[in-house]
C-alpha cells in the first residue's frame, strides 16, 4: 500500500537556480542495474536462496534510480523512494518519502506529481498544501512513462504500444480528477517533454518538436495564438534535428545537433535576445554575437541550453551566459 511516511518542510531564502541539465537526454531507466541471468536453474533445496538473491537484485535496481531536473520554477531530485523539491514560489524546500519506488517527479509552483510503481500509480497534491495526503490515481500499465506539468494540468507521456507514444492529461479539482487521452498527429516515440505556464513541448526520437497548449504569446511556435488541445508539429524546424530544449514561463529555447539555437515565444525582459521581436511566433535562429554576448562569434557552436521563467541560459565550453532577467517575481500577474 502507498503511504506518505514522512514530510519535512523548511523555509529558505529565495535564490536563482544554477543546476545545469545534461546535454544529452538520458533514458530514465538507463541507470538500472541489470541482474545477470542464471544459465542453470537452482538445484533442489536452493530455491529459497535464489528467491532471496532475486529480491536483492530488484532492490538494487530500485535504489539505482535517481534523477535531477532543473526547470523555470526550481529543481527536483529523486532517488529510490525519496523526493526533494526546491522551488522558487512559494520559496521552500520539501523532502518527501514514499513506500513505493519512484519513477518520475514533476511540479510547478502550484502542484506536484509523483509517478510510481513502474507508471502504475500517480500521486498528486497542491505544492503548498503540506497537510494534505497525496491523491493516488491508478493508471494503465505502460512500458515507459514520464511526467511534465504546467500551471493548469499534469501530463503523463507513455507508450501506447511498442512504437507510439500518447499523452494522459490530468485535470484535478477539489472534488474530482478528469483524465483525457491525447494522441500525436502521427505515430511517434516521445523522448523528452517540458512545459511552461500553459504550454507543452515534446521531442520525438527523430528530433522533431511538437507543441500544444496556449499560444497567446507565441509559445507554440506555429504562428497561432489560439489554444491547441492536441499536439502539432512545429514545421519551421522540419529537417533540423533538435537534441535538447528547455521551456521558460512563456518561451522555449532549442539546441540543434549542429550547435545552433532557436528561440520563440514571449521576449519579456529579453529572454529571446536583444534583437528579437517582443513576441516571436515561430522559431528564430539566435545570433550568439548579437543576441547573447559580443565575445562570441556569429557561428559559435552552443553546447547546452536551459531556461528560467524570464531568461535563457547558454553554455559554450566552460563559459555560461544568460539573457533576460532572473529578478522578476514568478507568476507576478494572471495567466
C-alpha angles and dihedrals in degrees: 000000000000118000139164102234103177137010122188121185132182133170119235138181115271114259142168116262114240103176113126124217120233113265092230121054110244123211110243095235097044092104095054114119110235113223114232111247116235115240092211132039115252114271120250111286093026099080091101092052091049091051090051091051090050091052090051090051091050091049090051089052091052094046092049092063110102135143144166129211128191117194140159093280100046136281139307128197131178140175128181103322100342128095128190119195120194110177138168101220114062085023100231149117124223132184117205130188125197137185094227127071110260121233102178143347132207134171146159130197087281109045145003129219127196121195113203146168097036092312096308097110130048122190117196133182141155105267094230096044097092096165095054123094117235115266107236123215125190111224131194112266115262134181093234132007137169138175142239131172139199129189089268107039149005121241131200114199109202142162111267089190136339094295107022133072127206136186129236109203112202121198116187132193132167093273109030148010124228121202121196127188114223126187130203120243090257135004108292137158109230115216102175137017133181137173141209128196095304108350138073133211123199131193121203130206091268093055096256119143127220129187139196138168132054118354103181091121098037094267095139096058093218101097095257126120096188124091119270117203094189128051119262130194115256094231096186087073095048110137092019113105110219115208099182142359140180133203128218124191094286106357141062133213119198130191121209126212087252093059097256121136126218125192135187141162131055117357095202109156091003099288090149096047138276097278099046126102122260087258126021110200094186134037109281126196112247117227105216093203099047102028102035115020135336091228089070123081120239091246095044114147111235117217103192143004135200137165143212124195095280104012144062124220121211126190123199112178105308094338121100125201132186129199123189127025134301094182099081123103112256113253092359093169140026118290 
